Amino acid sequence: MSQPPVIVDVGAGLIKAGFSGEDEPRCIIPTLVGRHKERAVLSGIIGGRDTYVGEQAQSRRGLLAMRSPIEHGVVTNWDDMELLMKHTFNNELQIFPEDHAALITEPPFNSDVSKQKWYEILFESFGFDKVKLVLGQLMSLYASGRTTGIVLDVGDSGANAVPVAEGFVDLHAIQQIGTGGRDLTNHLVRMLTEKGYTLESSGEKQISRDIKEKLCFVSPDFEGQELLPEQKQKHYILPDGVQITLEQELYTIPEILFNPSMIGNEQTGVVDLVKESISKVAMDLRSRMRENIVVCGGSTLFEGFNSRLQTEIKGQQNLYTIKQVKKQGKQSTWYETKKEKLDETKEQREERSLKGAVNVTSCDNPITSAWLGASIMGCTHSFPNEWLRKINF
């Protein structure tokens, strides 16, 4: 097989596809399938002029009822997923699958049923001879030039904190929440509706998403912020020429990632997500995790995201230690008197292990980092032995 492996990073918002060994994907398409609203009853029919995928669906957003086949990282509609893959392989990459191997990213804790379905589609429906599923967050870490660190991946349908030590994922310490970019878009729709702008259809929600991505930013201090004049008010012109004025929406929408309770979600925010994941790895690895926090995913692209995350992780470290001291009713031995570690309790040792430098960094392109890491992985000398062959399926 002389042709390079096909690399596909499957996200809830975007699909990135290309070939191993290249620096960027050949195509990036929305993970969308659209059908004519008046013919939605025929949604079970695959193919035909009734159905559009990717950019085709995006460009007809006002005429179609659109949906993503992925919810919270899990494929919920395999017929639509197969349509998107067919479009990717046939129209975008224009390949003969039997001439290539396929390397596909998967989410943490991907079920055996889902893995089996991926193999079935890739082997039987498309005819690939070799297939490998790889963890997307691990690929992002590789793309950053690291083999040890913790990856915070905030995408369209949720967020994952994935710690990795020397290339091995600590499954026990992975933390997940279901709050992602899609929730932010939906809340912006509600806020705009309260101001008299109705953008509720699937096509109009894409406008809200565009507003979110182009204008919103993360405030350094949500409660006591002092905004610059240019941050207090921004404008967006709708396709019909109507101008929307945005004020508190600009910083309230990204704040949901740090405080999901704002939309009635009782899950933790991204700061605690990272902190809890680090607290579950071995103590001798925690400082390295804190020094190598790699963020990726489209919902980390807000201006100010990285600096806010770094500041709060540092700040929570100190608060968390103080709270523990107050609960015990006295100062920790190691903190006040600098005594030897032997005088520490197990809880005090664990708290001390969380201290140290904090460094938050982004991949060069947080949206395509998983694809790039997989592209690199597909070229390594040891990787040919890791493929699952069709004959063994």
N, C-alpha and C positions, 0 to 999 in steps of 0.2 A: 504494500500500500504506500504509494509515493506521495499522495496528496496530504497536506497538513491537517491535523485534527480541527474540527469545527468547535468553536468555543461559544457557548450560549449562557449568558447570565440572565436568569429568569426572575424578574422582580414584579411586585404587585402593580407598580406604576409604569415601568419600562422594561423592555426586552433588549439586551445588548448582544449582538452576534457578530462573529468574524472568524479569523483563523489564527491558530497557534503560531507564536513567534512574531506577531505584528504588535505594534505599539498602541493601537486603538481599534475599536470595533468597526466593522464595515457599515453596520447599520444600527440605529437606535430607534425603536418603534414603541408607541404606546401599547400597553397591555390592555387593549380594548377590543371588544367585539360589538358592533352596532347593527341593529336591525330596524327596518322601517316601523315606525310606531303603529301605523294602521294595520301592519301585518305581523304584529308581535305574537299572534296566536300561532304563527308558523315558525316560532323560534327554534323548534326542534329540528328543523330542516337544515342540514349542513350544506353550505355552498349556495350557488345561485346569486342572482342580482339582489336578492333580499338581504344578503349578509355582507358586511364590510369589516375589515380588521385593520388594526394599527392606524397608520396615517390616513388610510382610506376612510376609516370611521371618524377619525378626528376632524377631517376636513368637511364632513357632512353632519357635524354634531347637532345642528339645529333641526335636522330631519330624522335623526335616528334615536332610538332608545339604546343607550350604551351601558355596558357593564364589563367589569374585569372578571376573569375566571379565577382570580386569586383573592382570598379573604384571609387576612391575618397570617399571611405567609403560606397558606394551605390552598392547593388547587381544589376548587369546589365544582368546576365544570370542565370535565376532561374533553368533551366534544369541542368546546370553544378553545381550549388550550391546544388541541390538535390542529384546529384551524389556524391559529397563530403560528404554530411551528411550520405548518405547510407553507404559509405565506413567507416565513423567514427563509426556509431552505430553497423553495422554488423561485420566488420572486426577488427577494433581497440578495441572497448569496448566490443564487443560480447554480446550485451544485447537484451532483448525483450522489446521494447519501452513501451508496454502496462503495464509493471510492474514498470515503473518509471515516475516521473515528469521531465520536461525539463526546465532548466534555461539557457537562451541564451542572450549574450550581444548584444547590438545594439549601433549605433553611435548617436551623438547628432542630433536632428531634423529629426529623422527617419520618413519617410512619413507614413501616414495611409495606403497607398497602400502596402508599403513594410511590415508593421506590419501584415496586413491582409494575405499577401502571406506567411509569416513565420508561422502564425497560421494554414493556410490551409495545408502547407506541413507537419508540425509537428503533427497535429491532424489527417488529412485524409490520408496522404501518409505513415506515420510511426506509427500512432495509439497511441501516447502519450495521457494520460488521463488529465494531467494538464501541463500548460505551463506558463512561465513568461519571459518577455523581460525586461532587465535591462540595464541602461546606463553603458558602459564599464569604462568610466573615474571615475564615482562615485565608482565603485567597486575597482578601483586602489587606491583611497583615503582611503577606508575602509581597504585595505590590508596594508597601511602604518601606521595604528593605529590611523587615524584621522577622524573626522567628519566635520572639517572646514579647508578649504585651497583651493588652486587653482591647478588643475592638468594640466600639459602640456604633452599632449600625441602626440608623433611624430612617426607615423607609416610608412607603405610602400606607402600609397597613399595620405597622407596629415597630417596636424597637427591641434590639437584642444586645446584651453585653456578653461577649464571648472571650474568656481568658485562654491564652495559649502559652505553653512553656516549651521552648525548643521544638516547635512544630507540632506539639501534641495538645489537643484541645482538652481542657478540664471540663468534661460534661457535667459533673456534679455542681460546678460553680456558675454555669450559664444562667443568666436571668433574662426574663422576657416580659414585655408589657404589650398590650394591644392598642396602644395609643400611637398614631402615626400621622403622616401628612394628610391622609384622607379625612381624619377627624378635624384637623385644622381647617381644611377647606369647607367642610360641612358647617362648622361653627361660624366661619366668616359669612357663609350664606345666611345664617340666622341673624347675625348682626346687621348685615346689609338690608335684610327684610324689615328689621325694626326701623331702619332709616328710610324705608319706602322704596327700596330697590329689590325687585323680585328676580332671583337667579336660581330657581329651584330645579329646572329640568336638567337632565343629564348633560345636555350640551352647554347650558348656561353655567353649570358648575365648573366647566373648564375655564370659563372667564374668571370665576372666583379663584380658581387655582392659579391663574396667571397673575392676578392681583397679589395673591399671597406670595408668590415666588419673586415678583419684581419689586414690591414695595415694603413688605414687612421686615422687621428686624427684632433682635433680642435685646431687651433692655438690660444694662448692667445691674440695675437695682429696681425691680418692678415696683416695690412699695414706696421707696423714697427717691424716685428718679428725677433728674433734672434734664429735660430734653433740650437739645439744640433747636434753634428756630426752624431749621429745615426738616427736623424730625417730627414737629408737632402736627403738621398737616401736609398731605400729599394728594394728588389728583390722578384719576384714571378715566379715560374716555372709552365708553362702551361702543360696540360696533355700530349702534344706531346714532352715535354722536352725542349722547347724553354724558355729561361729566359727573363722576362720583367724587365726593370729597371724603377722604379717610383721615381719621384723627386717632382716637384710642385703639381702633382696630389694628393699627400699624404694629403696636407692641404687645397687644393683648393676645393675638392669635398665636405667635410663637411661644408665649408664656405657658400655654397649655402643655407643652412638652416637659416643662419643669414642674408644673402643678396641674395634673390632670383633673383634680377635683373641681376645677373651674367649669368643667362640662359634665360634672356629676360622675366622673370616673374615679373609683376608689383606689385604683392602682397607683403605684409609686411613680415619681418622675424620673427623668434621665439621670439626675445627680445621684439619687439613692440607688438607682438601678446599677450604676457603675460601682458604687461604694459597697453594696451588698454582694456583688459578684466578687470583688477583691477580697472581702472578708471571708469568703468561702475557700479561697485557694490556700495552699500551704504557707505558713508564716514566713518562711525564708524567701518566698517569691513575691510577697506583697509589695515590697518597695520597688521591684522591677516593673510590676504591673502599673503602679502609680506613675512611674517615670516614662511609661510607654503606653499612653492612652491614645489610641488611633480612632478617629471618628470618620464615618463614611455614611453614604446614603443621601438621597436628595434632600431630606428634611434637616440636614445639618448645615445646609448652605446659607442659612440666615446670617446676615451680618451680626457679629457679636456673639455667635453661638459658642465658639471655642473658648473665648476669654471668660464668658459667664460660667461655663462648665468648670474650667480650671479654678476660678476664684471660689466657686461654691464648694468644690471638693476640698480645697484647702481650708476653707472656713468651717465646713462641717467637721473636719478632722478635729479642730480645736474644740468646738462646741461638744462634740460627741465625747471627748475625753473629760471635759469638765462635768458633763452630766453624770458620767460614771462615778467621778469622785464624789459628787454630791449625794449620789445614791448610797454610797458606802459610808458617808458621814465623815470622811477624812481625806487628806491628800494622799495620792499614790506614792508609795515608797520610792519607786524609781524616778518619779517626776520631781519630787521635792529635794530629796537628799542624795540623789545620784548613787544609791547603794548598788551592790552587785545584783545581777539578775536572779540569783538564788533566793533573794528576799521577796521576789515578786510572786503574786498569785498567777494562776493561769489566765484569768481575765485581764490582768494588768499587762502580761506579756503580749496578749493578743491586741490590746489597744496600742501598745508601743509599736507593734509591727505595722500598724497602719500609718505611722508617722513617716515623714520624709518628703522629698521633692515630688512635685506633681507637674507632669508635662503632658499637655494635650496638643495633638497635632492632627492635621488632616492629610489624607492622601492627595497627590497632585490633582486628581479629579475624583472626588468622592462618589460621583455617580457611576463611573466606569471602573473603579478600583478592583472590584471583585472580578470583573472580566479580565483586566490586565494581569492580575495574579494568576488566574487560570491559564491565560495565554503563556505566561512564563513557565508555569508548572507543566504544561503540555510539551515543552521542549526539553525538559530535564532527562538525563540519561537513564535514571532509575524508573521513570514513569511508565515506559512501555510494558513493564511487568504488572501494572496495576489495573489494566483494562479488563472489563468483563466482556468476553467474546460471545457472539450470538450463538455459536455452537454449544456453549455451556449454559445458556439461559434456560 
